[in-house]
Every structure is written in structure tokens, then in C-alpha cells.
Amino acid sequence: MRIATRLTLLFVLLTLLVSFTVGWFAVVMSSRAQYATLDSSINSVVDSGLGDPNTALSNALYVVQRDSYNLTLDVVYPSGEITQVNTPTVPLKRRPTIANVKASLSRVVQVSNLPGFQIRSLNVGGADYLVVAASTSGIKKQNQHLALLVAGAAIVAALLGLVLAREVMHRDLRSMGRLIDYAGDVAGGDETGPVPPSEGSRDLKELRGALVIMVDALQERIALEAQNANVMQQFIDDASHELRTPLTVVKGYNELLASGRASPEQQVRAVTRVQREVERMEELVRDLLLLAEVREAPHHAEQLVDLSELLRTRVGEFALEHPERRLTSALASGITIHARVDFVDRLLGNAFNNVLRHTKSDAPLHVTLAAANQEASLVIEDGGAGLPFYGVRPQRFQRFDDSRSRETGGSGLGMSIMADVAESLGGAMTTQASSLGGLALHFVLPLAVSVKS
């Protein structure tokens, strides 16, 4: 179904809906008013006899005759016998019970065994009761008549609206049809076709402009998706390769141990190697899960982290555990960021482990933390061999040279994890040449509060 037909049908349906809603409201209000009038006549008859039970019946009959109320007056005796003292146009044909009488002593009610009637009861002395009943059939018939009138008026209004809509929206609908055809061409893969001319209402012109922007963005997104697909495929290939290598080793040594032909020395060597490969796989899986968690985590954590204190603790622990290294630091105090503590702790842990794994044991290390322009700047420099190139964002499983191979114990994800954590905190990580001759990891993170530099 084309959009023009849909809009026309929508306009007609809205017209019908509004007409029926207004009509239904009118019918409901009319019905309530009629029921209120009916209840009022019943209550006025009952109220006339509330003063004295001995004269209640005569007073009620007098009011009915005086005001020409179309009401049934039935006297119900304790034995269950009934005497009808006033018979209206639509009389009460079923016998009211004592239970009906008791249920209607205080107010006007409808009871299931007397359908189509409103009743109220009155004590008329001697354990006798007067039941005042009014038929609601006239109200129902009038409501049905009103409903038919409302339906007819709604249909006429919808037909008039249909003619008016087709007349008013003809040009806009034609332009919209062209835009739909163009969108269909784009969906079919033809993004180079001519854009329909800008005509019609302002909304359609804005729609045309938005459609052009959408097509441009779609072309960019297609190119980006293709690039991401290539990156994801490369990631899958690398991950499968990284897992396949230790699995192959484990499988080989397991077959050796299962054969029973291995010497005690070979058994010890096999168990040791299997354990090392399992630990490597465990670290790889843990790093992959962390990368997924970092990517899914919100970029604006609510937790405040004192980066100065956390880094000072890390630097102190590193100096105690590795006294052979010449470690210097210049750490500003009071630098606070919005982050998750475990993410920041992992970032710092990876940075220091990177130094331990890829530099000599006596290589110097310098850590700097400062604040400027509402950003925290953290630089961790080492005196190792450095990288063959700098400034490129580390990718997953990227190893920069042979010295950073899997034999050093790394998963190839450490640098990528640090970059992802920094970006998840709204910052960035870059690699630079260190003043100590090796690698400098530079992290820039947004501050949580103003800090004087």
C-alpha cells in the first residue's frame, strides 16, 4: 500500500475516531443525565415517606400521581406476597425479593434478578416494604438512537475529510511518492540516482534534505562497516591462531603422556609445558573478556578515582619489588577522574608489566603525572629498546617486533587493552619515543574536578 493511500486512510480513520469519540462522549453524558433524572424521581418518592412509616405508602403514591412519575410501586409483605399499587407504562413484571428490598434500602440499585430496572425500597410499617422501580428501557432505546446518529454523522464527516485530504495533499503526496521511489532505489543499491526535486510543503523539503544526508551517511557507514568487517575477520583469525598454537602443544604432550612411552624426565617436561600453555590460554581468554567488558562499559563512570593516590601506590610497590631498577617519578597530587577502579588498576598493571617483560632488568623507568587544560596527563617512560614506529594506535594481537613475541609470556593484547581502557574513560593513549631511549606510553584522561596545574 502506497504512502498516499495510507495517509488518506489515516486521515479518514482519525476523522472517524474523533467523531466517534465526541459522539460517544455525548451519548455517555446524555445517558448519565437521564439516569440521574430517573434516580432523582425514585429518591423523591422514597424521601416523601421516610418521616412516618404509617403514612409512607400514601405519601409515596401521592408524589407519583402529583408529578406523573412513570414508576412501579410494589408492596412486599413478610410472607413474600406482593401488591402492585401503581402500574406505569413499563411495569415491574418480576417479583422483588426480600434480599432485593434489603439491598436497596439506602440507595438506588440495579439487581440481577430485575434486569432493566432501577429500584429503591422504603419501610411502610408492619414489616412491610414499598419497592419503587423505574424502567431503563427508554434510556437504552434513546441511547441506541443517538449512537446511530453519531455513526451516521461520523461517516459523513469521514467522507468529507477524504475529499478534502485528497485535494489538499495531492502535490505533497506526489512529491512523497517520488521520495519513496528514490528511497527504494537506494535500498536496492542504487545510491547514485537523481534526488527528486525540492517541491511541496516545508516538511517535505526537510524530508528531502534529511534523505540526502541519510544517503551520504549510509555510504560512509557502508565503507566503515566493510572496514570493521575486515578488522573483525582479522581479529577472529588472530584469536583462533593464538588459541590453536597452545592447544596444539597441549594435545601433543597429552598424546605423549597417554602413550606411556615417555621417560620420567619427558613426563616432567611435558607437564610443565602443558601447565605453561594452559596458563597462557587462561590469560588470553581473560584478556579477551576484559576487552569485551571495556567496550561494553559506559564511557562516563560515576565512581571518583584518586589517580594520584592509586599511581603513587603502584609506583611504590614497583620500587619495592624491583630494587634493581632506577625508578624516578614526578606525581602531582589531587588528580581525580571518573572511572572504574578495576579498569584503571588494569591499565597501570599492563603498563608496568610491559616494562618488566620488554626491557632489561636494569633499564630505568620514569613516571610523570600532571594536570593541564582539565586533563590528566600520565607518561610512563622506560629505557628499553623502544618500538620500530610510534603514534599508531595498538591493535589486538599486534606485536611490534620479535622481542615482543608470545615467548615473553604476553597475549598480544596488553597494549590494546590499555588503549581501550583509556578510550572508555573518554581519553586516549599514544606511543612516543622516550627521553630514556625506549618507549613512552602517554595517557590523556579527562579530569573529574578542576585541578591547578
Secondary structure, 3 states (H helix, E strand, C coil): CCHHHHHHHHHHHHHHHHHHHHHHHHHHHHHHHHHHHHHHHHHHHHHHCCCCHHHHHHHHHHHHHHHCCCCEEEEECCCCCEEEEECCCCCCCCCCCHHHHHHCCCCCECCCCCCCEEEEEEECCCCCEEEEEEECHHHHHHHHHHHHHHHHHHHHHHHHHHHHHHHHCHHHHHHHHHHHHHHHHHHCCCCCCCCCCCCCCHHHHHHHHHHHHHHHHHHHHHHHHHHHHHHHHHHHHHHHHHHHHHHHHHHHHHHHHHHCCCCHHHHHHHHHHHHHHHHHHHHHHHHHHHHHHHHHCCCCCCCEEEHHHHHHHHHHHHHHHCCCCCEEEEECCCCEEECCHHHHHHHHHHHHHHHHHHCCCCCCEEEEEEEECCEEEEEEEECCCCCCCCCCCCCCCCCCCHHHCHHHCCCCCHHHHHHHHHHHCCCEEEEEECCCCCEEEEEEEECCCCCCC
